[in-house]
Amino acid sequence: MNFLRGVMGGPSAGPQPSGADTIQKLCDRVASSTLLDDRRDAVRALKSLSKKYRLEVGIQAMEHLIHVLQTDRSDSEIIGYALDTLYNVISNDLEEEEQDDSEEENSAKQVDDLGSQFTEIFIKQQENVTLLLTLVEEFDFHVRWPGVKLLTSLLKQQGPQVQQIILVSPMGVSRLMDLLADSREVIRNDGVLLLQQLTKSNAAIQKIVAFENAFERLLDIITEEGNSDGGIVVEDCLLLLQNLLKNNNSNQNFFKEGSYIQRMKPWFEVGDDNCGWSAQKVTNLHLMLQLVRVLVSPTNPPGATSSCQKAMFHCGLLQQLCTILMATGVPADILTETINTVSEVIRGCQTNQDYFASVNAPSNPPRPAIVVLLMSMVNERQPFVLRCAVLYCFQCFLYKNQKGQGEIVSTLLPSTIDATGNSVSAGQLLCGGLFSTDSLSNWCAAVALAHALQENATLKEQLLRVQLATSIGNPPVSLLQQCTNILSQGSKVQTRVGLLMLLCTWLSNCSIAVTHFLHNPANVPFLTGQIAENLGEEEQLVQGLCALLLGISIYYNDNSLENYRKEKLKQLIEKRIGRENFIEKLGFISKHELYSRAAQKPQPSFSSPDHMMFDHEFTKLVKELEGVISKAIYKSSEEDKKEEEVKKTLEQHDNIVTHYKKVIREQDQELEELKQRINTLTSQNEQLQATVTQQVSQIQQHKDQYNLLKVQLGKDTQHHNSHGDTLQMNGIQTEEVSKLKEELEEWKNKHELLQGQLKEKDSLIEKLNSSQLEMGSTEQSLQTSRFGGLEHSHELQKELEMLRSQIQLQSAEISKLQMENQKLQVMSTATDPMLGDSGATAATSSELEARLEQEIKELKSQVKALSEEKESLKQQLDSSTSTIAILQDKNSRLEREVAESKKEQDDLLVLLADQDQKISAQKMKLKDFGVAVEDEDDTESGDQGDEDEDGDEEEQDENAVVSYHDN
């Protein structure tokens, strides 16, 4: 302390030392002193001088302070002083606070350069940053807090370099994540600021921080601080969440999969009253809405955006946002940001768009939210930013929403307009804005109506039916005609640009609309006159759009109007404008600065109403048509014909593809239904199988119990010869036994009948076998077929033998049951004379009664099983009967074949007789010519022998057939 007094504040008779000299002495003291207290006092003195003499302390003391951090880790106080001194040297925040207004402008730049240079010196040795990370892990407040502030300052000055050092250091990011769990709010809050700087523009660190459970901790902090009603800590947490999620698809997916979107819903539970909207709450809610937009931004991958939109609908977040949208007393900037947020939550998501269409404003009578928003859009007294937000909301509602487009256009058609005029529809508001005196309303209404027609040829044709009453006494004119009339009247540039964009969207890819447009003889001369004139820069944009509209009239022209065929329009351009001049004017659109701005993102964001010229979707249309129109202008008529043929072919192909897609879709639905049926049947089958196995196990248990009861009953009859109350019980049992006897007699009779039927079938089969054996002398082909029949009959005999054996087994079981029944009768008769000692044997009689009832149940179940087996035997007999009928059919076919063979033999005999006659005639002729021939008698005898043989064979065949018929 004496040293410090001598250096800093002690009285001295000589001249006072300068600040640089004092700092030098302190640095020497830090470097050379052996006592820790002396070094600590010197570092404390450097800390107090570091704010005023920042440059000197930074140059002379930085190396010594770093050495203190390395060597004096055991003393938290000196470490804290050293960290504070380094923070004062490196940080620019202190200098900016102390600057006076009279300082020069370049002082701020000098301060920034100074902090950046000191930071560069500090991080030149990467070990310094690693050392700082280890110090941040210390729990001591005097070490941890200044370490966090110093690291934050380093990241502000040289962010990318420090980020890279932390990224490569072991567990560098994980150490810093522990700051969020610190119970001391100061360290926790500064830890949030540190992570903000750490995660800026570094996707790798953002992923690590996210997977270190940052989302859970930050959302917990926001909830603890009161959500939107919280202070600046909530704001810092929301900024950190934006850093982690913006343009980071991996973290966005992790946020959605972790069900963190559901935790955002309480943020937007605000009251309807106007009180309580502090500046901090407005800031917090603004950041919360921006965070929602980060998750559903149109620049994200479509799949990720769609999944987040669905999650927001299912958790009720969209409903909560719509509540704020329709609430009263909401500040204008919050309302504007809410409209933009709702826009992107519903954009391209059919479910969300349908819900938004059903939202009504709390008015009397209730009006749809879309109508209320459109009223704000066409009201020139509303703020410009709010009107742009409403237009964006309407565009997002109609984006890829053909159902919503149809509902908007239907409000313009004559059949759906409310004749009473009590309610205002969306179509009426758009028409009112389209033809109002406010140019901004004209532009917004034209763009909104163009989005209702986007990529929807059917609605473009339907909109041609819209008729407008311009004034009393004049006939109504079409909407298309009214738009061209306003164009020709020379209105403001913004109005004409909006109408030309509407007409270009309307006529593109719709030849019927082109025909209606060309049918008005004033339209083409107006367009050519606009294009051909040499106007100023403001009018060049209108000239380019006129050229685009004329080019669309050529490209989508179906040549239905003779005076405005493609060739004639091209000739008109060549004569009045010139092809090169036309292409040059067409290029004015894409070269315009406002066109480039509008093409960047879907949301219409303009610095002033005068810059509101182009729509994002229209820029896509210009990119698509500019090239094809340029080519169409230079094409000949033959090329046009070829192109039309190609178009027709493509249309046919598209129709075929659409048809097959429809068929495939239907088949997919059928497959899904069949799969569902298979699943249900499989589950039913499994349930039934489980039931069957359960019943089988129960039956087995009952059988086991029955056997045990039989054994126990035998023992009881041996040990207990006298029973008191068994008479009444046996009376009941005799009735049951008599019923069983009757059932057994019935089954015996049925057995006898079945056996008689079996004998009849056996005799019939034996007859068939004997008839087939008698046919053994026929042709070999018949023998093979008969042999197959015999084999089949033998198989039937085997089956019948099996059936007989089964019947015998069943009869044996029945006889067993009869024997058991007789035993029961004997037992009942044996107990008749024993009527004494009723009180002593009451318990035993009740047990016997229960056992006998169980036996009766078992006998009934066995009888039922026997009946089922009898039914199966009947079925087998029926099958054998059908087999016999099949054999009879085969025998009838064999008879027909024998008859046919006999007929063939008769024909052969006739042929042989004719042949013999011819031979004898030839022999006679030979004899007449003197040729030696065999003796006639020998020939006749030979022939006679042959005939005898043939006759014997024929006679045998006839006998065989007769015997077959007899059988």
TITOR-648158 format. One record per residue (C-alpha): residue in one letter; x, y, z. Coordinates in pm, whole numbers, plus 50000, padded with zeros to 5 digits. Each point is the difference from the previous one (the first is absolute). Layout:
REM TITOR-648158
AXYZ
...
***
This chain:
REM TITOR-648158
M500005000050000
N502885023750070
F501154993149648
L496635009849857
R499885031850206
G503405009849871
V499014992849640
M496445012849985
G498925024050270
G502765006950255
P501255035750052
S503335007649843
A502215030350004
G501354993549648
P498194999549662
Q497094975049961
P500764969949781
S498034996149672
G497414972749942
A502324980449774
D502755000150265
T497564988450267
I498724971949778
Q503574989549927
K500854998450369
L496844979850070
C500844975949720
D503524995450141
R498484993650341
V497674973649859
A502864983249818
S502655001350275
S498184999250333
T500204966950188
L497185007750244
L496504992249877
D498575029950186
D502315023849818
R499094985349663
R496325001750088
D500255036650098
A501875008149681
V497384982849783
R497245018450189
A501775032949924
L500254990549632
K496294993049998
S499215034750135
L502255016149736
S498824978449709
K496925020749922
K501855033349979
Y503294987149859
R498634972249785
L502665001249732
E502945001050242
V498674972150220
G499244978749696
I503465004349850
Q502074996050318
A497944977650228
M498224974349776
E502834975050001
H500415002650381
L496264996150055
I499914968649786
H502944986550203
V498035006750320
L497084980149860
Q502334970949932
T501974999950329
D497695013650272
R496994977349944
S499784992550371
D499085036050093
S496565009149864
E500355036750096
I503065007349786
I498494979749714
G496855021250018
Y502025032649993
A502024987649701
L496874990149806
D498335033550074
T503115018549883
L500124980249674
Y496275006349949
N500495037550044
V502854999649750
I498254979049733
S496385011350031
N498755029949802
D496805004350200
L501635020350278
E501605024649759
E496725005149814
E498205008250324
E502585025750110
Q500215018349669
D498805035850000
D498025015949723
S502885023349925
E502294971549895
E500844996149637
E498114975249780
N503034978649935
S500474992950372
A497534971149982
K501984984249717
Q503215003650201
V498364983250299
D498824971149785
D503424995849849
L501645000750345
G497764972550138
S500444979049688
Q503785003350014
F500214990150368
T497684970649931
E502234988849717
I503045001350230
F498174979850267
I498734972349770
K503284997549807
Q500904973150249
Q497064975849995
E501014987850344
N498755033050142
V496434992949883
T500224964250130
L501235013750334
L497065023950008
L497594970949939
T501404981650299
L499635031050216
V496365003549895
E499424965450147
E500965012850348
F497005004150229
D501475030150183
F497965030549907
H503075023149988
V501604977549740
R497064987449796
W498175032649939
P503005020449872
G501064969849794
V496584998949830
K500135037549927
L503544997649859
L499134970849772
T496895018449879
S502125030449916
L502494978249810
L497164985349793
K498675034849921
Q503405011749878
Q501254969349810
G497004977049978
P500934974649730
Q503554994950130
V498924995150364
Q497154977049887
Q502454977949817
I502314997950305
I497084990650228
L498734974949746
V503274980749985
S500675001250376
P498824968850188
M496505004750145
G500275037249932
V496335005949917
S498784976050268
R501845019650270
L498235031749897
M496584983049997
D500344994550376
L499595037650046
L496264996949927
A499614977550304
D501735024250240
S497765009950289
R501425035650002
E497905020049756
V502795024149912
I502234972249872
R497084982349832
N498885031549819
D503535008649888
G500364963749892
V497045005349768
L501765030549851
L503184979649961
L498144972349812
Q498395026449777
Q503445011149883
L501274964249982
T497194987449773
K500015028549748
S500394986949643
N501544966750104
A497824970049919
A502344974850165
I499935017650338
Q496255005449963
K499464962549966
I502214992150299
V498225025650217
A496594986649891
F500934964150081
E501335011050339
N496355005150102
A500055037549936
F496355001349886
E498734984650322
R502045023550221
L499155031549805
L496284992349995
D500134993550374
I501635034050055
I497365017249786
T497234982850198
E501615009250333
E500325036549893
G496325002549905
N499944993449624
S499125031949809
D499595019350325
G503644993250094
G502895024049988
I503085003449786
V501124964750091
V497104986449795
E501115021849711
D503564986250023
C498734964150008
L497815006149694
L502935014949811
L502084969350085
L497184977149881
Q499885019149672
N503754994949957
L499594962750055
L497024995349765
K500405024849717
N501224983349677
N500884968450195
N497814971549876
S501504974750239
N499185020850307
Q496545008149868
N499244963249960
F501394992950347
F497845028050143
K496884985449837
E500784963750090
G500645010350361
S496425013450027
Y501295034850080
I497495016349763
Q497254990650246
R501805019750271
M499755031949792
K496225002050028
P499925016750348
W502135028549865
F497035013649804
E497374998350271
V499455037550028
G496925018450119
D497555019449787
D500425032450195
N502285027949887
C501805003350332
G503214982150087
W501825004449669
S503375011850126
A502885006649763
Q501814968650120
K496884978849950
V499595013149647
T503654991649930
N499674965250149
L496834991949809
H501535013249681
L502984976450042
M497684971050084
L498055005649677
Q503255001849806
L501074966950154
V496794983849874
R500715014049655
V503514985550008
L498474965150029
V497535004749711
S502025022849774
P499424994749624
T503774997349957
N500114968250213
P499724965749834
P496324993349913
G499834968350206
A501345016450315
T497685029949962
S496974977849945
S500674978750308
C500415031050218
Q496775014849861
K498104968250088
A501504999250350
M498965036250057
F496444992249900
H499704968750214
C501405016550314
G497685030249965
L502725025649924
L498305011449677
Q496715004150183
Q501745021450262
L501565022049731
C496605004849835
T498635010650339
I502645027650019
L499215009049639
M496335006050078
A500575015550347
T499525036750076
G502595023350146
V503024982349850
P502835023849903
A500375006049627
D503494985349965
I498984968550191
L496864996949787
T502055003849682
E502534973750108
T497174976750108
I498435002849654
N503344991849840
T500454970450237
V496534985949932
S500695004349629
E503034977350007
V498384974850235
I497164994449748
R502035003749678
G499644968749787
C498404979450282
Q496444990249909
T498934991650355
N501185033350138
Q498515019049705
D496624983550057
Y500125009350368
F500905036149921
A497065001949757
S497694990150288
V501265026950242
N497485027650066
A500565034450145
P498165007950328
S497605024449835
N496235002049972
P499174983149770
P503204978849993
R502115004949690
P502714977149861
A503515010250098
I500975001549630
V497335026149932
V501085021050299
L503634999049888
L499115009449641
M498075029850133
S503235011850163
M501994993849681
V497835021949778
N499655027350265
E502515027449919
R499925013150359
Q501634968350134
P503804999150049
F501994989649693
V501794971650182
L496704985750123
R498535000449647
C503054981649868
A499624974050276
V496324994449912
L500904995549633
Y502654974550096
C497464981750218
F497514998549711
Q502704987349764
C501034972850246
F496364990050049
L499634994449624
Y503434983749947
K499394964549867
N496415002550124
Q497634994049711
K497094996850240
G500675034650144
Q500515014649652
G496634986349894
E498285014950305
I501455034649929
V499094999549630
S496524986550077
T499235031950196
L500435019349672
L497734978049788
P496405012049941
S498344969550154
T501655004450342
I499845037850051
D497795010250293
A497165020249853
T498985014950333
G503375016850050
N500054992250372
S503424983449994
V503175009349815
S501834971849827
A503684996349921
G499295003749627
Q498145032750047
L502885014050209
L502534990249733
C497955016049724
G499545031250211
G503745002350059
L500754992649635
F498045030249878
S500525024650289
T501855033049972
D502864988050223
S502784985749783
L501354978350284
S496544984250044
N499874993949623
W503374982550007
C499224978750309
A496584989349870
A501434991349656
V502774978850151
A497564983050240
L497634991549714
A502944987149793
H500864976050283
A496414987349994
L500614989849634
Q503544986350046
E500424966549819
N496234994649976
A498705000349640
T496424991750107
L499695031250214
K501535021349724
E497154989249774
Q497385005350271
L501245035250072
L499115009349641
R496344997750106
V500315028450253
Q497985030549894
L500355034750158
A497475028450006
T502085030949926
S497275026350016
I496235003150007
G498374995649662
N503044984449831
P500174962949928
P502354979350220
V503494992549873
S502244970350071
L502765002050260
L502584994149726
Q498645028749795
Q499925023450300
C503664992750076
T501015008849642
N497855031450013
I501845012750309
L503334992149833
S499145021249699
Q498935029650218
G503585007650098
S499884995150376
K502964999150239
V502964977749924
Q499424978550308
T496374993849902
R500924990949641
V502784976650115
G497584982150233
L497344996149729
L502554988149743
M501294973750246
L496414988650056
L499324997649625
C503264981249933
T499204974750273
W496404997049876
L500874994349632
S502994977050054
N499204963749922
C496345008549921
S499245003049628
I496315008350067
A501005030750201
V502405010149719
T497144997549751
H497795022150220
F502825025250033
L500665001349626
H496305002149922
N500075036350112
P501415018249694
A501515028150209
N502354978250210
V502654990549744
P500425035449858
F500335013450355
L502764974950085
T501945006049677
G499705037650049
Q501364997750355
I502924977949894
A500955020649695
E500235033750181
N503275013250141
L499095009550356
G501935008350319
E501474975850250
E496824998250208
E498004988549699
Q502564973949890
L498624975650257
V496495004349857
Q501384994849647
G501684967650106
L496784986950155
C498025009549689
A502524980649790
L499604970150234
L496195001649972
L500165001649619
G502484971349996
I497634979050216
S497195008249752
I502184985249725
Y501414969950185
Y496644987950140
N497985009649691
D497874971649859
N499435018549665
S496235000450053
L499775036849894
E500895004849636
N501185036050036
Y502264992150298
R501694967849904
K503584994350113
E501495008549661
K498065032349967
L501005011450350
K503654992549922
Q499765019749678
L498445028750193
I502934999950245
E502494999149712
K498395029949825
R499175023050293
I502594991150266
G502734978249857
R501014966550144
E503255012250153
N498265029950156
F497244977250136
I502544976350161
E501875029850146
K496835014250157
L499144965450135
G503384998850173
F499265032150194
I498104979350257
S502744976450116
K502635027649994
H498055022150241
E501375003450354
L496594995550164
Y499544967649805
S503214985950152
R498885009250352
A496594983949957
A501564967749867
Q501994994250320
K497244989250240
P496224995149999
Q499225026150267
P499295034449849
S502375023150187
F500385035249861
S501645030450152
S497275023049868
P496714996949804
D501705013649686
H502274969449988
M497024976350001
M500124988449636
F500624962549968
D498644968950164
H502184969650076
E497794974849817
F499825022849697
T503805000149977
K499844962149962
L497505004149716
V502295025049824
K502964976050026
E497884972549851
L498535019849709
E502755024349899
G502044974149813
V497094982049831
I498435032749883
S503315011249849
K500214967149809
A496325001949895
I500525034249840
Y502664986049762
K498214967449919
S498474993449659
S496474987149942
E501254964749932
E501854999350330
D496875012650172
K498014971549850
K502574974850114
E499985015250345
E496214998050016
E500144963449904
V502574993850269
K497805018550248
K496994978849908
T502074968450036
L501265011450337
E496475008350110
Q498844965449898
H502944985050183
D499205020750309
N496394988449985
I501124963849982
V502415005150287
T497275016950203
H497654971049930
Y502554974450109
K500835020450308
K496334999650089
V499844962449946
I503134994850209
R498565022150274
E496794979350003
Q502004967850009
D502065013450287
Q496815007450191
E498704964949931
L503314985450113
E499835019850320
E496464987850064
L501034964049931
K503005003550229
Q497735013050274
R497624970849948
I502924975650009
N501215015650324
T496564997750158
L499544964049885
T503474991150125
S499245014850340
Q496664981650010
N501734967749902
E502565004550276
Q497255006750252
L498114968949889
Q503124978850016
A500695012650348
T496414991850097
V500304965049852
T503254992950185
Q498435012950321
Q496974977849952
V502194969949924
S501945005650321
Q496745003650192
I498674967449852
Q503214982550100
Q499665013750352
H496404987650018
K501074965649884
D502684998750268
Q497495010950264
Y497554973649877
N502614972350034
L500895012150352
L496335000150098
K499584964549875
V502934988350208
Q498795018750309
L496454986549952
G501304964349997
K501865005950326
D496965015750161
T497764970449912
Q502484976350163
H500395019950325
H496445013150042
N497264973849962
S497205019850157
H498765033849872
G496945018150124
D498835024349738
T501234982649688
L496564986849913
Q498695033349884
M503245007149824
N500024966249829
G496445005849893
I501185030349814
Q502954980449864
T497774971649878
E497995024749796
E503175013049842
V501234964549941
S496734990149835
K500295029549766
L503524989449915
K498734964649933
E497425013149757
E502605020749819
L502304969749980
E497164978849856
E499395026549735
W503685000149908
K499954961849979
N497095001349757
K501815026049793
H503074977349999
E497944971049870
L498515021549725
L503435012349895
Q501324964549998
G497094989149780
Q500745028349758
L503644989549995
K499034964249915
E497845012349712
K502875020849868
D502334969750034
S497664978049797
L499675026649732
I503795003449978
E500364962049975
K497524999549711
L501965026949823
N503234980750055
S498474967949859
S498685018549694
Q503385015149938
L501654965550036
E497644985449734
M501065027149755
G503594986849997
S499694985949645
T499455034049826
E502715021549839
Q503215008850181
S499025036750025
L496814990550181
Q501984977550232
T502235028850111
S497045022150083
R498284971850186
F503194992650192
G500035036550121
G496404996050115
L500884968250189
E502885017150174
H497685028350098
S497444975350134
H502734982850204
E500905033750146
L496375005150088
Q499924966150168
K503045009850206
E498285032350101
L496884980650096
E502084976250206
M501485029750183
L496515013850057
R498884966250139
S502944999350238
Q499155035150115
I496374990050056
Q501154969850198
L502175022550217
Q497065023250058
S497764970650090
A502684988250243
E500005034050165
I496204998950022
S500164965850164
K502515014250249
L497585027850082
Q497214974350043
M502184980350242
E500695031450202
N496285007850000
Q499214965350129
K502585004550275
L498305032250102
Q496644982150009
V501474972450215
M501435026250233
S496615017350023
T498164967350075
A502614990750257
T499385032150190
D496174995750012
P499774978450319
M502495021750180
L497725027550133
G501335004150353
D502525023350152
S498925029849789
G501755025950214
A503384982849999
T500284996949621
A498535033249884
A503355015049899
T501054968549814
S496704998749808
S500405036049885
E503474992149871
L498674969649816
E497205020649854
A502485025549864
R502214972549860
L497094982249833
E498785032449844
Q503505005449866
E499994964549856
I496635006149834
K501345031649839
E503034980949874
L497744972549858
K497925026149821
S503095015549850
Q501214965949885
V496604992649842
K500215033449822
A503474991249872
L498694966349879
S497195017249813
E502525022649829
E502054969549900
K496834983749861
E499405030849789
S503524997249860
L499344963149920
K496855009949816
Q501985024849796
Q502544973149913
L497164976849890
D498605027449781
S503405004149842
S500154962549932
T496545002049838
S501225027749772
T503024978549913
I497724970949899
A498005023449780
I503225010549830
L500844963149938
Q496594994549845
D500635029349765
K503294984149901
N498234966749927
S497465017549777
R502845016149809
L501604965649956
E496734986449855
R499895028049748
E503584993149899
V499224962349947
A497065008949776
E502155023249796
S502704973049962
K497374974649880
K498785024549740
E503545004949878
Q500434962049969
D496834997549786
D501335026749771
L503254980549965
L498134968249907
V498155018449725
L503255013349864
L501554965150004
A497064985649804
D500355026849734
Q503684993149980
D499424962549948
Q497635006749713
K502535022549833
I502754973950042
S497894972549848
A499145022249704
Q503685007449942
K500824962850013
M497434992749734
K501495026349774
L503464985150052
K498744965449907
D498485013949683
F503425013549906
G501564966050064
V501825008550320
A500424971650252
V498015007250319
E499504979850321
D497214975650026
E496675015950065
D499054974550256
D503185006350197
T499325036749992
E496424995050107
S501014976350274
G502555025550120
D497425027449987
Q497524978450177
G502504993550275
D500555036850039
E496305006650010
D499564973350263
E502665015750210
D498415034049958
G496624985750082
D501314984150317
E501515032650113
E496815018649919
E497934974550187
Q502245003150304
D499645037949995
E496224997349980
N499894975950291
A502185023450206
V497765029749930
V496864980150085
S501464988450330
Y501075036150080
H496425012049937
D498564972550215
N502245009550285
***
